Amino acid sequence: MTEPDLSTLQGRLAELGRPYTPADVAAALRSLGAIVTDTTVADTLTRLRVWSAGAGPLDDLLRRPGVTDVVVNGPRDVYVDRGMGMERTDVEFLDDDQVRRLAVRLAAQAGRRLDDASPFVDGRLPSGVRLHAVLAPVASPGTAISLRVPAARSVGLDELQAWGAMPPEGSRLLRSIVAGRVPFLVTGGTGSGKTTLLGAMLAEVPASERLVLVEDARELVPDHPHCVRLEGRPANAEGAGAIPLTMLVRQALRMRPDRLVVGEVRGAELTDLLTALNTGHEGGCGTLHANSVADVPARLEALAALGGLGREACHAQVAAALRVVIHVRRAAGGARRVEQIGLVRRASDGLVVVAPAVTLGPGGMALGPEGPALLELVGS
């Protein structure tokens, strides 16, 4: 049965004015000239459920093991990411109107508005899947839908090591960073595995310590017994009700955190995080989009400006608050690896630099210029 057939069937069932039963579905199918069998009714009920409450033809993709992202680029191009880069699927929509209807319905499930007056949306579905959608013609070649699947469970450092994300020396060093309560940032590009690595490191925090996680959308699932989450909220259709991360970081400081964690630093909340790390909150951490460890100071400077922090003040705060930057990269073929660990230093001109300390590769761990200083810092 095609989607237009389903739309017609849904219209017939809606005329009942009450929840429909399998017998109602069978009667509606007969009225449309379909041959009705038990199998036909069961299959139709499944399709109706998917199109009314699920993600349509994307439902099966979201359930596949290992899928982290599902993206739709108009009616003909649907891709999934299972950890090895984007893979095209055989799923197709009839036309862009079908994609648009799905996007609007998903937005409604997330409690968001999506129409021509507000053609893009960012939200979280009841299942925990992160939704982003942009309607055509703003998006081309058609309505674009991006779905980020939350991790079903936390991945530990041992598993990451077994998958080739780091050599044994690297996992021991990361454990030492956590045990030494060294403040750090995990950096990398989109989809490079920043959140996965941060969650694995948080699982190494002693069970006696309290984690307070601040996130724009819930993604971190650390295997830790004492974890409190605060999640931001965008404004509603009237432009009210927004809860920015800046506000949540300030609230987190009043919740007696042993470790303050900002899932992804992307705006003015950086200033509050730096203030917290400079006022006795040891072991704080977060993730940051950056192309390399050398690019981190410029990225921090730009974000601090959003919070009203000048260049000199930003570098002074960063120098006092942060110690280590851990950079992850998505290699050719999609494999995610911990590539480099840098040490935060203040140069002679007063500006912060992130000096290479350790490079990690398939052959093991190689010390850089600041390698001995890093090992001394973490007690390795």
C-alpha positions as YAML, in Angstrom:
chain: A
units: angstrom
residues:
- id: 1
  name: MET
  ca: [0.00, 0.00, 0.00]
- id: 2
  name: THR
  ca: [1.42, 3.36, -1.00]
- id: 3
  name: GLU
  ca: [1.51, 6.40, 1.28]
- id: 4
  name: PRO
  ca: [-1.35, 8.15, -0.60]
- id: 5
  name: ASP
  ca: [-3.44, 4.97, -0.04]
- id: 6
  name: LEU
  ca: [-2.60, 5.20, 3.64]
- id: 7
  name: SER
  ca: [-3.65, 8.86, 3.66]
- id: 8
  name: THR
  ca: [-7.02, 7.92, 2.15]
- id: 9
  name: LEU
  ca: [-7.40, 5.07, 4.62]
- id: 10
  name: GLN
  ca: [-6.54, 7.36, 7.52]
- id: 11
  name: GLY
  ca: [-9.23, 9.78, 6.31]
- id: 12
  name: ARG
  ca: [-11.84, 7.01, 6.30]
- id: 13
  name: LEU
  ca: [-10.84, 5.90, 9.79]
- id: 14
  name: ALA
  ca: [-10.86, 9.49, 11.07]
- id: 15
  name: GLU
  ca: [-14.53, 9.77, 10.06]
- id: 16
  name: LEU
  ca: [-15.35, 7.20, 12.74]
- id: 17
  name: GLY
  ca: [-14.73, 9.79, 15.45]
- id: 18
  name: ARG
  ca: [-13.27, 7.16, 17.77]
- id: 19
  name: PRO
  ca: [-10.20, 4.89, 18.03]
- id: 20
  name: TYR
  ca: [-10.31, 2.37, 15.22]
- id: 21
  name: THR
  ca: [-10.21, -1.42, 15.60]
- id: 22
  name: PRO
  ca: [-8.86, -4.13, 13.27]
- id: 23
  name: ALA
  ca: [-12.44, -4.69, 12.10]
- id: 24
  name: ASP
  ca: [-12.69, -1.00, 11.19]
- id: 25
  name: VAL
  ca: [-9.46, -1.24, 9.21]
- id: 26
  name: ALA
  ca: [-10.75, -4.31, 7.36]
- id: 27
  name: ALA
  ca: [-14.01, -2.54, 6.49]
- id: 28
  name: ALA
  ca: [-12.16, 0.56, 5.27]
- id: 29
  name: LEU
  ca: [-9.86, -1.57, 3.11]
- id: 30
  name: ARG
  ca: [-12.88, -3.26, 1.49]
- id: 31
  name: SER
  ca: [-14.41, 0.14, 0.78]
- id: 32
  name: LEU
  ca: [-11.20, 1.03, -1.09]
- id: 33
  name: GLY
  ca: [-11.46, -2.15, -3.19]
- id: 34
  name: ALA
  ca: [-8.59, -4.00, -1.47]
- id: 35
  name: ILE
  ca: [-8.50, -7.76, -0.96]
- id: 36
  name: VAL
  ca: [-8.72, -8.27, 2.79]
- id: 37
  name: THR
  ca: [-6.93, -11.05, 4.65]
- id: 38
  name: ASP
  ca: [-5.65, -11.38, 8.20]
- id: 39
  name: THR
  ca: [-2.13, -10.68, 6.92]
- id: 40
  name: THR
  ca: [-3.30, -7.59, 5.01]
- id: 41
  name: VAL
  ca: [-5.02, -6.17, 8.07]
- id: 42
  name: ALA
  ca: [-2.02, -6.86, 10.31]
- id: 43
  name: ASP
  ca: [0.40, -5.27, 7.83]
- id: 44
  name: THR
  ca: [-1.87, -2.24, 7.40]
- id: 45
  name: LEU
  ca: [-2.16, -1.76, 11.17]
- id: 46
  name: THR
  ca: [1.63, -1.78, 11.38]
- id: 47
  name: ARG
  ca: [1.95, 0.79, 8.58]
- id: 48
  name: LEU
  ca: [-0.70, 3.00, 10.19]
- id: 49
  name: ARG
  ca: [1.14, 2.88, 13.50]
- id: 50
  name: VAL
  ca: [4.44, 3.77, 11.86]
- id: 51
  name: TRP
  ca: [3.03, 6.70, 9.92]
- id: 52
  name: SER
  ca: [0.99, 8.05, 12.82]
- id: 53
  name: ALA
  ca: [3.47, 7.62, 15.68]
- id: 54
  name: GLY
  ca: [6.81, 6.51, 14.30]
- id: 55
  name: ALA
  ca: [9.29, 7.93, 11.84]
- id: 56
  name: GLY
  ca: [7.68, 6.47, 8.73]
- id: 57
  name: PRO
  ca: [10.09, 4.59, 6.47]
- id: 58
  name: LEU
  ca: [12.94, 5.78, 8.72]
- id: 59
  name: ASP
  ca: [11.73, 3.70, 11.65]
- id: 60
  name: ASP
  ca: [13.53, 0.56, 10.53]
- id: 61
  name: LEU
  ca: [16.77, 2.48, 9.97]
- id: 62
  name: LEU
  ca: [16.64, 3.98, 13.46]
- id: 63
  name: ARG
  ca: [16.28, 0.50, 14.98]
- id: 64
  name: ARG
  ca: [19.26, -1.02, 13.20]
- id: 65
  name: PRO
  ca: [22.18, -1.88, 15.52]
- id: 66
  name: GLY
  ca: [25.04, 0.58, 15.43]
- id: 67
  name: VAL
  ca: [23.18, 3.38, 13.62]
- id: 68
  name: THR
  ca: [24.09, 6.77, 15.07]
- id: 69
  name: ASP
  ca: [22.59, 9.09, 12.42]
- id: 70
  name: VAL
  ca: [19.88, 9.01, 9.80]
- id: 71
  name: VAL
  ca: [19.74, 11.89, 7.31]
- id: 72
  name: VAL
  ca: [17.26, 12.66, 4.54]
- id: 73
  name: ASN
  ca: [18.29, 14.92, 1.65]
- id: 74
  name: GLY
  ca: [15.00, 15.32, -0.15]
- id: 75
  name: PRO
  ca: [12.84, 12.42, -1.34]
- id: 76
  name: ARG
  ca: [15.50, 10.31, -3.08]
- id: 77
  name: ASP
  ca: [18.56, 10.36, -0.82]
- id: 78
  name: VAL
  ca: [18.46, 8.72, 2.62]
- id: 79
  name: TYR
  ca: [21.72, 7.91, 4.41]
- id: 80
  name: VAL
  ca: [22.73, 6.24, 7.67]
- id: 81
  name: ASP
  ca: [25.92, 6.37, 9.69]
- id: 82
  name: ARG
  ca: [26.95, 3.18, 11.48]
- id: 83
  name: GLY
  ca: [30.33, 4.43, 12.58]
- id: 84
  name: MET
  ca: [32.11, 4.08, 9.25]
- id: 85
  name: GLY
  ca: [30.84, 7.14, 7.42]
- id: 86
  name: MET
  ca: [27.61, 7.89, 5.58]
- id: 87
  name: GLU
  ca: [26.06, 4.97, 3.68]
- id: 88
  name: ARG
  ca: [23.27, 5.41, 1.18]
- id: 89
  name: THR
  ca: [20.18, 3.27, 1.78]
- id: 90
  name: ASP
  ca: [17.48, 1.99, -0.56]
- id: 91
  name: VAL
  ca: [14.77, 3.98, 1.26]
- id: 92
  name: GLU
  ca: [13.01, 6.56, -0.89]
- id: 93
  name: PHE
  ca: [10.00, 8.85, -0.50]
- id: 94
  name: LEU
  ca: [7.37, 9.41, -3.17]
- id: 95
  name: ASP
  ca: [7.99, 13.15, -3.34]
- id: 96
  name: ASP
  ca: [9.06, 16.09, -1.22]
- id: 97
  name: ASP
  ca: [5.52, 16.58, 0.10]
- id: 98
  name: GLN
  ca: [5.83, 13.20, 1.79]
- id: 99
  name: VAL
  ca: [9.15, 14.19, 3.37]
- id: 100
  name: ARG
  ca: [7.65, 17.50, 4.47]
- id: 101
  name: ARG
  ca: [4.66, 15.80, 6.12]
- id: 102
  name: LEU
  ca: [6.97, 13.51, 8.04]
- id: 103
  name: ALA
  ca: [9.17, 16.41, 9.14]
- id: 104
  name: VAL
  ca: [6.17, 18.42, 10.35]
- id: 105
  name: ARG
  ca: [4.80, 15.44, 12.27]
- id: 106
  name: LEU
  ca: [8.15, 14.72, 13.91]
- id: 107
  name: ALA
  ca: [8.45, 18.38, 14.87]
- id: 108
  name: ALA
  ca: [5.01, 18.20, 16.49]
- id: 109
  name: GLN
  ca: [6.14, 15.14, 18.48]
- id: 110
  name: ALA
  ca: [9.07, 17.21, 19.72]
- id: 111
  name: GLY
  ca: [6.69, 20.00, 20.70]
- id: 112
  name: ARG
  ca: [7.99, 22.32, 18.00]
- id: 113
  name: ARG
  ca: [6.48, 24.28, 15.15]
- id: 114
  name: LEU
  ca: [7.56, 23.67, 11.54]
- id: 115
  name: ASP
  ca: [5.95, 25.53, 8.66]
- id: 116
  name: ASP
  ca: [6.75, 28.12, 6.00]
- id: 117
  name: ALA
  ca: [6.91, 30.88, 8.60]
- id: 118
  name: SER
  ca: [9.32, 28.82, 10.73]
- id: 119
  name: PRO
  ca: [11.05, 26.53, 8.21]
- id: 120
  name: PHE
  ca: [13.61, 24.88, 10.48]
- id: 121
  name: VAL
  ca: [13.40, 23.11, 13.81]
- id: 122
  name: ASP
  ca: [15.68, 21.58, 16.44]
- id: 123
  name: GLY
  ca: [14.26, 19.32, 19.12]
- id: 124
  name: ARG
  ca: [14.18, 15.93, 20.78]
- id: 125
  name: LEU
  ca: [11.62, 13.21, 20.09]
- id: 126
  name: PRO
  ca: [10.00, 11.26, 22.95]
- id: 127
  name: SER
  ca: [12.29, 8.34, 22.10]
- id: 128
  name: GLY
  ca: [15.33, 10.52, 22.80]
- id: 129
  name: VAL
  ca: [16.28, 10.86, 19.12]
- id: 130
  name: ARG
  ca: [17.62, 14.34, 18.30]
- id: 131
  name: LEU
  ca: [15.71, 15.98, 15.45]
- id: 132
  name: HIS
  ca: [16.74, 18.73, 13.07]
- id: 133
  name: ALA
  ca: [14.74, 19.58, 9.97]
- id: 134
  name: VAL
  ca: [14.72, 22.29, 7.31]
- id: 135
  name: LEU
  ca: [11.88, 22.64, 4.83]
- id: 136
  name: ALA
  ca: [12.29, 23.17, 1.09]
- id: 137
  name: PRO
  ca: [12.94, 25.52, -0.67]
- id: 138
  name: VAL
  ca: [15.22, 26.74, 2.13]
- id: 139
  name: ALA
  ca: [16.82, 23.29, 1.91]
- id: 140
  name: SER
  ca: [17.76, 21.80, -1.44]
- id: 141
  name: PRO
  ca: [17.28, 19.31, -3.16]
- id: 142
  name: GLY
  ca: [14.30, 19.05, -0.83]
- id: 143
  name: THR
  ca: [13.23, 18.97, 2.80]
- id: 144
  name: ALA
  ca: [16.18, 17.85, 4.93]
- id: 145
  name: ILE
  ca: [15.79, 15.75, 8.08]
- id: 146
  name: SER
  ca: [18.65, 14.86, 10.41]
- id: 147
  name: LEU
  ca: [18.12, 12.34, 13.22]
- id: 148
  name: ARG
  ca: [20.79, 11.64, 15.84]
- id: 149
  name: VAL
  ca: [20.23, 8.36, 17.68]
- id: 150
  name: PRO
  ca: [21.21, 8.44, 21.36]
- id: 151
  name: ALA
  ca: [23.61, 5.80, 22.59]
- id: 152
  name: ALA
  ca: [21.77, 2.83, 24.06]
- id: 153
  name: ARG
  ca: [24.53, 2.34, 26.60]
- id: 154
  name: SER
  ca: [27.83, 3.79, 27.68]
- id: 155
  name: VAL
  ca: [31.00, 2.62, 25.96]
- id: 156
  name: GLY
  ca: [34.05, 2.17, 28.18]
- id: 157
  name: LEU
  ca: [37.68, 2.98, 27.50]
- id: 158
  name: ASP
  ca: [38.48, -0.73, 27.24]
- id: 159
  name: GLU
  ca: [35.94, -1.10, 24.43]
- id: 160
  name: LEU
  ca: [37.25, 1.96, 22.61]
- id: 161
  name: GLN
  ca: [40.74, 0.54, 22.88]
- id: 162
  name: ALA
  ca: [39.52, -2.81, 21.52]
- id: 163
  name: TRP
  ca: [37.92, -1.00, 18.57]
- id: 164
  name: GLY
  ca: [41.24, 0.64, 17.72]
- id: 165
  name: ALA
  ca: [40.39, 4.14, 18.95]
- id: 166
  name: MET
  ca: [43.59, 4.28, 20.99]
- id: 167
  name: PRO
  ca: [46.54, 2.12, 22.03]
- id: 168
  name: PRO
  ca: [46.77, 0.71, 25.59]
- id: 169
  name: GLU
  ca: [49.10, 3.53, 26.62]
- id: 170
  name: GLY
  ca: [46.45, 6.02, 25.55]
- id: 171
  name: SER
  ca: [43.68, 4.50, 27.67]
- id: 172
  name: ARG
  ca: [46.00, 4.41, 30.70]
- id: 173
  name: LEU
  ca: [46.83, 8.09, 30.18]
- id: 174
  name: LEU
  ca: [43.15, 9.04, 29.91]
- id: 175
  name: ARG
  ca: [42.41, 7.19, 33.14]
- id: 176
  name: SER
  ca: [45.21, 9.09, 34.83]
- id: 177
  name: ILE
  ca: [43.72, 12.40, 33.64]
- id: 178
  name: VAL
  ca: [40.39, 11.50, 35.24]
- id: 179
  name: ALA
  ca: [41.95, 10.15, 38.43]
- id: 180
  name: GLY
  ca: [44.09, 13.28, 38.80]
- id: 181
  name: ARG
  ca: [40.99, 15.53, 38.53]
- id: 182
  name: VAL
  ca: [42.65, 17.38, 35.67]
- id: 183
  name: PRO
  ca: [40.23, 19.77, 33.87]
- id: 184
  name: PHE
  ca: [40.05, 18.90, 30.18]
- id: 185
  name: LEU
  ca: [38.23, 19.41, 26.90]
- id: 186
  name: VAL
  ca: [37.55, 16.76, 24.27]
- id: 187
  name: THR
  ca: [37.73, 18.36, 20.82]
- id: 188
  name: GLY
  ca: [37.06, 17.24, 17.27]
- id: 189
  name: GLY
  ca: [34.75, 17.65, 14.32]
- id: 190
  name: THR
  ca: [31.11, 16.68, 13.95]
- id: 191
  name: GLY
  ca: [30.64, 12.93, 14.35]
- id: 192
  name: SER
  ca: [34.23, 12.36, 15.42]
- id: 193
  name: GLY
  ca: [33.27, 10.62, 18.67]
- id: 194
  name: LYS
  ca: [33.72, 13.45, 21.19]
- id: 195
  name: THR
  ca: [30.64, 12.58, 23.22]
- id: 196
  name: THR
  ca: [31.43, 8.86, 23.17]
- id: 197
  name: LEU
  ca: [34.94, 9.45, 24.50]
- id: 198
  name: LEU
  ca: [33.75, 11.89, 27.16]
- id: 199
  name: GLY
  ca: [31.14, 9.39, 28.35]
- id: 200
  name: ALA
  ca: [33.80, 6.67, 28.55]
- id: 201
  name: MET
  ca: [36.07, 8.90, 30.61]
- id: 202
  name: LEU
  ca: [33.24, 9.92, 32.96]
- id: 203
  name: ALA
  ca: [32.63, 6.24, 33.66]
- id: 204
  name: GLU
  ca: [36.09, 6.23, 35.26]
- id: 205
  name: VAL
  ca: [35.08, 8.86, 37.86]
- id: 206
  name: PRO
  ca: [34.86, 7.27, 41.33]
- id: 207
  name: ALA
  ca: [31.32, 6.25, 42.33]
- id: 208
  name: SER
  ca: [31.57, 8.44, 45.43]
- id: 209
  name: GLU
  ca: [31.62, 11.61, 43.29]
- id: 210
  name: ARG
  ca: [28.55, 13.46, 42.01]
- id: 211
  name: LEU
  ca: [28.38, 14.34, 38.30]
- id: 212
  name: VAL
  ca: [26.21, 17.24, 37.12]
- id: 213
  name: LEU
  ca: [25.83, 17.20, 33.34]
- id: 214
  name: VAL
  ca: [24.66, 20.24, 31.38]
- id: 215
  name: GLU
  ca: [23.63, 19.59, 27.78]
- id: 216
  name: ASP
  ca: [21.80, 21.30, 24.98]
- id: 217
  name: ALA
  ca: [20.26, 17.92, 24.13]
- id: 218
  name: ARG
  ca: [20.77, 14.73, 26.07]
- id: 219
  name: GLU
  ca: [23.53, 12.63, 24.51]
- id: 220
  name: LEU
  ca: [25.87, 11.64, 27.33]
- id: 221
  name: VAL
  ca: [25.06, 8.32, 29.00]
- id: 222
  name: PRO
  ca: [28.00, 7.69, 31.34]
- id: 223
  name: ASP
  ca: [28.02, 4.44, 33.27]
- id: 224
  name: HIS
  ca: [28.05, 6.17, 36.65]
- id: 225
  name: PRO
  ca: [25.75, 5.71, 39.67]
- id: 226
  name: HIS
  ca: [25.51, 9.37, 40.75]
- id: 227
  name: CYS
  ca: [24.68, 11.50, 37.74]
- id: 228
  name: VAL
  ca: [22.27, 14.46, 37.49]
- id: 229
  name: ARG
  ca: [21.37, 15.91, 34.08]
- id: 230
  name: LEU
  ca: [20.24, 19.41, 33.18]
- id: 231
  name: GLU
  ca: [18.97, 19.89, 29.63]
- id: 232
  name: GLY
  ca: [18.49, 23.18, 27.80]
- id: 233
  name: ARG
  ca: [15.30, 24.14, 26.04]
- id: 234
  name: PRO
  ca: [14.76, 26.35, 22.97]
- id: 235
  name: ALA
  ca: [12.08, 29.03, 22.85]
- id: 236
  name: ASN
  ca: [8.55, 28.04, 21.88]
- id: 237
  name: ALA
  ca: [6.61, 29.35, 18.88]
- id: 238
  name: GLU
  ca: [5.96, 32.60, 20.75]
- id: 239
  name: GLY
  ca: [9.65, 33.09, 21.43]
- id: 240
  name: ALA
  ca: [9.32, 32.42, 25.16]
- id: 241
  name: GLY
  ca: [10.36, 29.68, 27.57]
- id: 242
  name: ALA
  ca: [13.97, 29.24, 26.43]
- id: 243
  name: ILE
  ca: [16.42, 27.79, 28.97]
- id: 244
  name: PRO
  ca: [19.98, 28.52, 27.75]
- id: 245
  name: LEU
  ca: [23.02, 26.56, 28.84]
- id: 246
  name: THR
  ca: [24.40, 29.68, 30.52]
- id: 247
  name: MET
  ca: [21.54, 29.54, 33.00]
- id: 248
  name: LEU
  ca: [21.93, 25.80, 33.53]
- id: 249
  name: VAL
  ca: [25.67, 26.04, 34.23]
- id: 250
  name: ARG
  ca: [24.93, 28.61, 36.93]
- id: 251
  name: GLN
  ca: [22.27, 26.34, 38.42]
- id: 252
  name: ALA
  ca: [24.64, 23.38, 38.31]
- id: 253
  name: LEU
  ca: [27.14, 25.24, 40.48]
- id: 254
  name: ARG
  ca: [24.52, 25.34, 43.25]
- id: 255
  name: MET
  ca: [23.96, 21.58, 43.11]
- id: 256
  name: ARG
  ca: [27.15, 20.56, 44.87]
- id: 257
  name: PRO
  ca: [28.88, 19.00, 41.85]
- id: 258
  name: ASP
  ca: [32.09, 17.05, 42.31]
- id: 259
  name: ARG
  ca: [32.50, 17.20, 38.54]
- id: 260
  name: LEU
  ca: [30.81, 19.80, 36.37]
- id: 261
  name: VAL
  ca: [30.37, 18.58, 32.80]
- id: 262
  name: VAL
  ca: [29.18, 20.64, 29.82]
- id: 263
  name: GLY
  ca: [28.28, 18.18, 27.09]
- id: 264
  name: GLU
  ca: [29.14, 20.59, 24.31]
- id: 265
  name: VAL
  ca: [30.51, 24.09, 24.76]
- id: 266
  name: ARG
  ca: [29.11, 26.13, 21.90]
- id: 267
  name: GLY
  ca: [28.29, 29.60, 23.22]
- id: 268
  name: ALA
  ca: [28.33, 32.07, 26.08]
- id: 269
  name: GLU
  ca: [28.18, 29.25, 28.65]
- id: 270
  name: LEU
  ca: [31.95, 28.96, 28.21]
- id: 271
  name: THR
  ca: [32.45, 32.00, 30.46]
- id: 272
  name: ASP
  ca: [30.46, 30.37, 33.27]
- id: 273
  name: LEU
  ca: [32.33, 27.09, 32.86]
- id: 274
  name: LEU
  ca: [35.70, 28.87, 33.04]
- id: 275
  name: THR
  ca: [34.54, 30.76, 36.12]
- id: 276
  name: ALA
  ca: [33.50, 27.49, 37.76]
- id: 277
  name: LEU
  ca: [36.81, 25.80, 37.01]
- id: 278
  name: ASN
  ca: [38.60, 28.80, 38.49]
- id: 279
  name: THR
  ca: [36.63, 28.70, 41.74]
- id: 280
  name: GLY
  ca: [37.47, 25.30, 43.16]
- id: 281
  name: HIS
  ca: [35.48, 22.98, 40.89]
- id: 282
  name: GLU
  ca: [38.23, 20.55, 39.93]
- id: 283
  name: GLY
  ca: [37.98, 17.92, 37.25]
- id: 284
  name: GLY
  ca: [35.44, 19.80, 35.13]
- id: 285
  name: CYS
  ca: [35.24, 18.89, 31.46]
- id: 286
  name: GLY
  ca: [33.29, 19.17, 28.23]
- id: 287
  name: THR
  ca: [33.51, 18.89, 24.46]
- id: 288
  name: LEU
  ca: [34.26, 21.53, 21.85]
- id: 289
  name: HIS
  ca: [34.18, 21.63, 18.05]
- id: 290
  name: ALA
  ca: [37.70, 22.28, 16.75]
- id: 291
  name: ASN
  ca: [39.81, 21.07, 13.83]
- id: 292
  name: SER
  ca: [42.99, 20.51, 15.87]
- id: 293
  name: VAL
  ca: [44.47, 21.19, 19.30]
- id: 294
  name: ALA
  ca: [46.26, 24.23, 17.88]
- id: 295
  name: ASP
  ca: [42.90, 25.74, 16.86]
- id: 296
  name: VAL
  ca: [41.37, 25.46, 20.33]
- id: 297
  name: PRO
  ca: [42.52, 28.86, 21.72]
- id: 298
  name: ALA
  ca: [40.97, 30.74, 18.78]
- id: 299
  name: ARG
  ca: [37.75, 28.77, 19.16]
- id: 300
  name: LEU
  ca: [37.59, 29.51, 22.89]
- id: 301
  name: GLU
  ca: [38.30, 33.17, 22.24]
- id: 302
  name: ALA
  ca: [35.38, 33.40, 19.82]
- id: 303
  name: LEU
  ca: [32.97, 31.70, 22.23]
- id: 304
  name: ALA
  ca: [34.12, 33.82, 25.16]
- id: 305
  name: ALA
  ca: [33.32, 36.94, 23.14]
- id: 306
  name: LEU
  ca: [29.70, 35.78, 23.00]
- id: 307
  name: GLY
  ca: [29.70, 35.88, 26.80]
- id: 308
  name: GLY
  ca: [31.18, 39.37, 26.91]
- id: 309
  name: LEU
  ca: [34.69, 38.23, 27.82]
- id: 310
  name: GLY
  ca: [37.52, 40.17, 26.14]
- id: 311
  name: ARG
  ca: [40.54, 38.53, 24.53]
- id: 312
  name: GLU
  ca: [43.01, 39.08, 27.36]
- id: 313
  name: ALA
  ca: [40.50, 38.09, 30.02]
- id: 314
  name: CYS
  ca: [39.58, 34.97, 28.06]
- id: 315
  name: HIS
  ca: [43.17, 33.80, 27.76]
- id: 316
  name: ALA
  ca: [43.80, 34.53, 31.43]
- id: 317
  name: GLN
  ca: [40.75, 32.47, 32.43]
- id: 318
  name: VAL
  ca: [41.61, 29.61, 30.09]
- id: 319
  name: ALA
  ca: [45.21, 29.48, 31.34]
- id: 320
  name: ALA
  ca: [44.00, 29.18, 34.93]
- id: 321
  name: ALA
  ca: [41.06, 26.85, 34.29]
- id: 322
  name: LEU
  ca: [42.10, 24.26, 31.70]
- id: 323
  name: ARG
  ca: [45.05, 21.91, 31.59]
- id: 324
  name: VAL
  ca: [44.53, 19.31, 28.87]
- id: 325
  name: VAL
  ca: [42.93, 19.08, 25.41]
- id: 326
  name: ILE
  ca: [42.15, 15.65, 23.96]
- id: 327
  name: HIS
  ca: [41.57, 15.67, 20.21]
- id: 328
  name: VAL
  ca: [39.66, 12.98, 18.33]
- id: 329
  name: ARG
  ca: [39.44, 12.62, 14.57]
- id: 330
  name: ARG
  ca: [37.38, 10.65, 12.13]
- id: 331
  name: ALA
  ca: [39.86, 8.94, 9.84]
- id: 332
  name: ALA
  ca: [39.37, 7.88, 6.23]
- id: 333
  name: GLY
  ca: [36.72, 5.19, 6.15]
- id: 334
  name: GLY
  ca: [34.90, 6.62, 9.16]
- id: 335
  name: ALA
  ca: [36.97, 5.09, 11.98]
- id: 336
  name: ARG
  ca: [37.17, 7.33, 15.06]
- id: 337
  name: ARG
  ca: [40.51, 7.70, 16.82]
- id: 338
  name: VAL
  ca: [42.01, 9.65, 19.71]
- id: 339
  name: GLU
  ca: [44.69, 11.47, 17.74]
- id: 340
  name: GLN
  ca: [46.49, 13.87, 20.05]
- id: 341
  name: ILE
  ca: [46.64, 15.20, 23.59]
- id: 342
  name: GLY
  ca: [47.82, 18.76, 24.13]
- id: 343
  name: LEU
  ca: [48.85, 20.71, 27.21]
- id: 344
  name: VAL
  ca: [47.45, 24.20, 27.79]
- id: 345
  name: ARG
  ca: [50.28, 26.70, 28.17]
- id: 346
  name: ARG
  ca: [50.52, 30.49, 28.43]
- id: 347
  name: ALA
  ca: [53.02, 31.93, 25.96]
- id: 348
  name: SER
  ca: [55.35, 34.86, 26.60]
- id: 349
  name: ASP
  ca: [52.83, 37.27, 25.06]
- id: 350
  name: GLY
  ca: [50.22, 36.22, 27.60]
- id: 351
  name: LEU
  ca: [48.09, 34.29, 25.12]
- id: 352
  name: VAL
  ca: [47.22, 30.65, 25.57]
- id: 353
  name: VAL
  ca: [48.54, 27.95, 23.26]
- id: 354
  name: VAL
  ca: [47.86, 24.23, 23.26]
- id: 355
  name: ALA
  ca: [51.24, 22.54, 22.88]
- id: 356
  name: PRO
  ca: [51.41, 18.96, 21.55]
- id: 357
  name: ALA
  ca: [52.21, 16.55, 24.36]
- id: 358
  name: VAL
  ca: [51.25, 13.11, 23.07]
- id: 359
  name: THR
  ca: [50.41, 11.69, 19.64]
- id: 360
  name: LEU
  ca: [48.48, 8.42, 19.53]
- id: 361
  name: GLY
  ca: [48.45, 6.03, 16.62]
- id: 362
  name: PRO
  ca: [48.19, 2.34, 15.72]
- id: 363
  name: GLY
  ca: [51.85, 1.95, 16.60]
- id: 364
  name: GLY
  ca: [51.42, 3.28, 20.13]
- id: 365
  name: MET
  ca: [52.04, 6.57, 21.91]
- id: 366
  name: ALA
  ca: [54.72, 9.09, 20.98]
- id: 367
  name: LEU
  ca: [55.72, 11.93, 23.30]
- id: 368
  name: GLY
  ca: [55.83, 15.48, 21.97]
- id: 369
  name: PRO
  ca: [57.61, 18.56, 23.36]
- id: 370
  name: GLU
  ca: [55.22, 18.79, 26.33]
- id: 371
  name: GLY
  ca: [54.99, 15.04, 26.85]
- id: 372
  name: PRO
  ca: [57.10, 14.87, 30.03]
- id: 373
  name: ALA
  ca: [55.17, 17.79, 31.53]
- id: 374
  name: LEU
  ca: [51.85, 16.05, 30.83]
- id: 375
  name: LEU
  ca: [53.04, 12.80, 32.41]
- id: 376
  name: GLU
  ca: [54.21, 14.72, 35.46]
- id: 377
  name: LEU
  ca: [50.87, 16.52, 35.70]
- id: 378
  name: VAL
  ca: [48.84, 13.32, 35.76]
- id: 379
  name: GLY
  ca: [51.36, 11.39, 37.81]
- id: 380
  name: SER
  ca: [52.13, 8.80, 35.14]
...
